[in-house]
Amino acid sequence: MKTQPPILADKLLKWFCAPHLLEDIQGDLHEEFAFQVKRIGLRGAQWFYWREVLGFIKPRYLKRLPQKYPTTYSYSPDMLQNYFKIAVRNLLKNRTFSLINISGLAFGLVCCLAIGLYVWDEYQYDRAVPQFEQTYRLTERQKQATGLYDVAVTPGPLAPALKNDFPEITETVRVGAWSGLLQYQQTAVEPEAMRVVDPSFLSFFGFKLLKGNPQTVLSSPDEIVISEAVAEHFFGKDWRAQSVLGKTIHYNQERPLRLSGIVENSPARSHIQFDVLLPLKYFELNDKWSYTWSSNNYHTYLKIRPDADASVFSQKLAGQLKKYDKGNETPLLLQPLRDIHLYSDFDFGTDWGKHGNIRYVRIFVIVGLIVLLIALFNFINLSTARATQRAREVGVRKSVGALRSSLIAQFWGESLLMTSLAMGVGLVLLHSLMPFFNELSGKVMAVPFQQPLFWVSMVGVLLFISFLTGLYPAFYLSSFRPVSVLKGIFDKKSGAGFRKTLVVTQFVMSIVLIIGTVGLYQQLQFMQNKKLGFDKEQLLYVRLKGDVRQKAMTLKVLLTKQSSIASVSATTSTLVNMQNTSYIEWAGKTPKDEFLITQMNVDADFLKTTGMALAAGRNFSTAIASDTSNKFGTYLINETAAKRMGWTPQKALGKKVNFWGLDGEIVGVLRDFHFRPMNVKIEPFIVRFRPKESYFNLLVKTRPDQTQRALADIARIYKKFEPNQPFSYGFVNEDLGRQYAIEQRTGKLLLSFSILAILIACLGLFGLATFTAEQRIKEIGIRKVMGASITNITGLLSKDFIKLVLIANGIAFPLAHYGLNHWLQDFEYRIGIEWWIFAVAGILAIGISLLTVSFQAIKTALMNPVKSLKTE
């Protein structure tokens, strides 16, 4: 007969009863149940048992009495304190490894945070503009004979026409580029950025007017607004205390303008940069040609209602141009304001804004991640390498009841401690190195310690990196079997394959960085040294201002008499990044043949001064009447223009063309020359000879080693013509070099980060070499006793690491070739990828690795063998 208490009642008791009371209560109930069975029978005893069990459902017997249960052993405050002590003790006991781990991670974080600040700064452009998300720029995709071309300029009448036709548009503004000389009393200045704008310009972009009436400024055609910098130049540093509004400033010594406002300097994070603002109304009234549907001269910006769908609105705009300009099938496109800084890539130099390059931002992000990964791999590698030294500790902890989860938490906690120290060191380093980084990047940035978002981000980064660095060591170390490690049968080579994989990965990334840096520098050298089709050496330009423009030929004659000067030519441009384009007509041309051609006006000494060569025909000559006629023009075109028109250089000679409304004849064909940067292919070019028009520059070829003397001669003679105007000049080769400022900055940054990446990888290698030497110290002692030389022992310790670097070379080479080739596709003229770049990178990686490992290997080999053999 079954005399056990009801099973279900027993389960209920175990479920709700506090464990430390269960044994006593359950024992008493079972004794009472046995007694009741004898007294009242089984069924009665079962009912009795149920009643007694339910009677224990009282607060003092329930499990939810936390004060009755101490915190789990492994997470008690005492154990957490113990974990912290063990972590600190390990840091101090293994100073070399701690230093390598913390410094490597700190360098990686510095690199990553610096790049993070750079990328964040690049994405902050134009964010201060009101209704940033609803602001767009209109662009065109023009179809020409050789394909489609994107341009950032649109016709002047477009903005008011669209505002009238589309209720989605809330505001429009037009911005044009201009140049000229400003003069206030005896002070003159030639602003770098002069803009022609609508009155709504300041409110549209949120620029702050410091003096003047924001409601009326720039509404009259005879007004001018200047920046703080120009105001200081004209009125001195105390211009704020003066009553300067209403003063007269002369434009090009002819046109008096009334100063109606002073605006704050252009923000650094704005793609629109300006020193002077002129009212567009003046050009609307007085420059009819630039204000027509057939002339693209302005950037057109607009804002749409927040509830308007930009994609739907964009489709409506696409074919709108033909409504205003019959036959014009050019589509209009919307470019979001957020894309202008990083995603602007327009043809014919039609975008004069300040821009970055999304390709380089992406390169920096990749480089930052690579350096950080190398640092993380170091940490993981050294942690797993030292696993054997922690194995016994893990075995003891497990044997006394430690759960695996508590061991994982312990090792993650140690990782958090190390990462926190590395981040602290990294932030101090970053703050100290910001001036150096700003100089390299060309930016003005600071570590935003005062911003809460920065610290929130840092905590997030800290936790994320701690998680990553501690992930593998925590699970790896906690997986040790206590019986095995306490018996000393732990496999000391466990995890070696994983560590080798990480070392190879580290060096793959480092070698790719080296090859990328060398390739970038090679391309930069190629662009700066490539023959341009003219001689840029000893070639300088002098800006002609005011009345001197009409006296250019007289000034030229005086300059050519100086012994320091070889030749002089009057021109309208400086040969650097020329962008003045227009259309050309010729007999037999069809609409599909249409293309834009860059132009400049020169005198007859242009070829002599620049060293350009003719492919066919002759140069301009003042002795030929048709060359200097006002009613008939003679022209030189380049080989590309001749080809675009369907002619060979010889066949182009004598062809009739019409340029800027003047019929003329092609008398010569220039060999192609580069008048734009190397990422743009050579485009059509036409040279005019209109000696009675104004020239804006003199190109001066100085004699070798006579440049400084020539400059003194030019300045002296120039001042006789214009004593009140500033004398300004520049060197053509220096201006050409500045075209590649972004590439130069990128090259310097990449070089710095590559050095850092190699340094971090070598730190890890040094740590592993040290660890390996420690593991084999007794073996080395025996080998020395047996007669092994220092060279033998060094080779023994080094060969395994060199094998890993050789494997890394084999993996890195194809990856680097692919990446470098992909980047070079952006350049119309580029280097070939040569084998020696890979050889240099490979040898460099092996050399640095060998040096790093050899240092530790030789140190170990020099140890006294007696001391080595005593080591346990």
Phi, psi and omega in degrees: 000134184282121182242020180279151176296162179301126183299318182297322179293321177297318179297320178298318180298316179296330184288316186262342188279142177298135186301324184286349177256344190300314186300315181294314183295313183296322179297315180297318181294322180293320177296318180294323180297318180296321179294318183290329177300317180290328186275315187236005179093168187296309184300316180296321179296324179295315177300319179299318181297314178302316181298320181292318180298313181297331179292342178274000178282082180223154185307322186287347178258353186281158181292331186282047172245089188300329183292344179278349185237118177292155177302149180309139187310314186291337183247015179292156178306323180296318181289323178297320177297321179296317178301317181296317180297318180297319181297314180295320181297320178294321178300314183286326182292322181251066188300319183299311181293322179298317181296317180296315182296311184291316182293319179299315180293322180296317178297318178299319180292321178302313181298313183294317181292321178298316178293323177300318178295320180297313182294319179300317179298320180296326181274359180268359183298135175067008181293340182279354181291130177302142182053049183308314185289341181259009185259135183222161170244141178272134176229170180236151171245099186273137177263120179234180188303327185256009177140197181261139181230131176269131177232149183264002183253152181221166180294152180300317184284358187294315186301308180296328179294316180293320180299326181285328187267336187240114178292344178293335184277126179261328181212150171224158174206145178244143181227125178241155178264139181216173177209165179159181183249132177249142181219129174238115186052243183263002183257129180235153177210145176247095186299145177288325184230101177251128184240142175256122191220163172284160178300335182279004186304311185295314181290326181300314183262358177076023177284141188269126177272119184273328176221140179117171181262112183296341181282332186241351187298141179066016180270346180253143184292347182254026181259164172212143175238134182239161180275171177303319183296316180290323178299319179294324179295319183279317191247000180090173185293338181265029183300334181294329182275353183263160175265090188259343181296139181094350178295154181262126177242130182268135177259121182054034177059012183240306192263118177281134180235144181266126179288113183250355180188155172235127186247152178298153179301151180303132176300146181299327182263050175228136179284345178263117178243136181206153172246328185221141177242129176246147182288131179294337181302324180297315182288330177297325182271327190248349180237074187300327185294318182283350181248051178234166181291336182271000182241121179262107184228355188231148166275128181250121179248149176212158174239141179247162181299147180300331181273000181278142178275114185298321182293321178293317180296323179298321179294324178294322184286331193311312184260019188286335186297326182290342177292324182266328183236095188303134179086352180273105183267007182297125179282145174266142181235152177259123175251115180301145180301325182295342181264349190296317185293318188257343187240022181268119178218086187248155182272163173062022178060034184275358178247110184259018180280175177270121188226153170256197182216118184298332180297318181287327175299317179295320178300316181296321179298316180297316180298317179300316180294322179298313182295319180295320179297320179300318179294320179294319179298322177304310183300312182296318182300311183291327179294315180288327180298326182269014182299325183298329181284341179260354186299315182296321178299316179298318180298316180296315181298318180294321183292336178264011170110004180294134177280158178296324180298323180290326176293320177300315180298322180298311183289328174293323178297319177296322178296319179297321179296313180297317181294322179297317178297318180296320180293321177301312179297319182298318180294321177296316179297316182300315179299320181290327185267000183301319178301318178296317181293322178297321180294320180292318187272345182075020180245171174238096184233160176217155177289121186281066182299332186277354183265124180303325181299325179297315182290324176299318179297319181296320179297318178299315179297318181300312181294320182295314181292321178299318179298315182293313183291330182268350187300300184291312179302320183296312182287327181291311183291323183285351183273355181297140178274125186301322182298317182294311185290327179286335176275355179076021179256024177290136181282105184291344180267004181299135179086358182297321180298319179296318180296320179297321179299318180294320178298314179299316180299317178304311184286332173301312182294320180295317182293322177299319179297317180298313181297319179299319181293314179298318179298318180296318179295323178297316180296321179296316178296321180299316182293323184280336185252353182296143177293126188267351185099358172211164184267110184272351182284145182052027180248120178232164178236150178239127178285133177259128186234147175060225185294340183298334181298326178279345182251022186301318185290325177294315178299320181300317182299317180294321181292322182294345178278351181280137183291339181279351186246131182272319184199155180221142176222136177270133184217173174257358180217173186250009180075004182249117175048054181289137187225008183279102187245158177201177179265155179231146179245147175209161182296132179089359181288138175249164180305326182285347179276354190296139175206161177271143181231134179280143186224159169204155178256131184225173173256186188287347180264013183299313182294319181296319184287320184269343182078017178288155183244153178265137173274335178195156174085206186228171177273169172295154178214134177286347180276350181257121188299321183292335180290332184252010183288147176274344186255353182213133185253150169243146189223152165247138174238163177269172184299323181296319179296317179299316180296320181296329179274357177091021182240155165275164179307318181293318182289339180288336184297131178085357180290144180271134177224163175233120182230127183054036176082003182246120177292148180194189185223143176277120182254348179199157178238121179280146170294147182305140174221157184272113175246006174228166179300166187288348177276004177238132180287160182297131183250170179298145183218141177229137180247125179261160174229092180235080187297342182270356174273165181287145172252149183251349182214157165243125171271127186238124175261116181268161177282154181306135178063018180241016188297312182296321179293321179297319179298318179297319179296316181296315182298319181296315183286323181298320182295335177291328179278323185217082183290339185266353183259142177293139178272120181231143183210173177199163178258131184300317183294327178290319178294324177296321179295325181291345177297339184251033183300318182296317180295322180295317179295318180299319180298316181294318179295317180297320180299315180298314182290328178294318178299317180297317181298315179297319180299315181293317179299321180290328175300315178297318180296320178298318179297316180294321179296319178298316180297315180300318180297320179296320181294328187251018187297323179291321178299319180295321178300315179297318180298322180293320178298326180280359174106010179292139179274172178297323180297317179302314184290320178298317178297322180299317183280336186269331192297324181295320180290321180295325176301317181296320180292324177296318177298319180299321178301316182297326178280322187289326186302307180295325179296315181294321179298317180297311183296316182294317179297321179297316181293321183293340180297342179287346184255130179293326178240121189214167179281160167272148180277113187261153185296329187292337177298319180290321180298315180298314181297317181296312181296322179298315181296317180294317181299313181294319180297314181300318179298316182296311183289322184297325181303312181287323182295316180294321179300318180291320182294334181276354182294150176295125182299330178298317180294320180298317184289338178279346184286135177242000000 
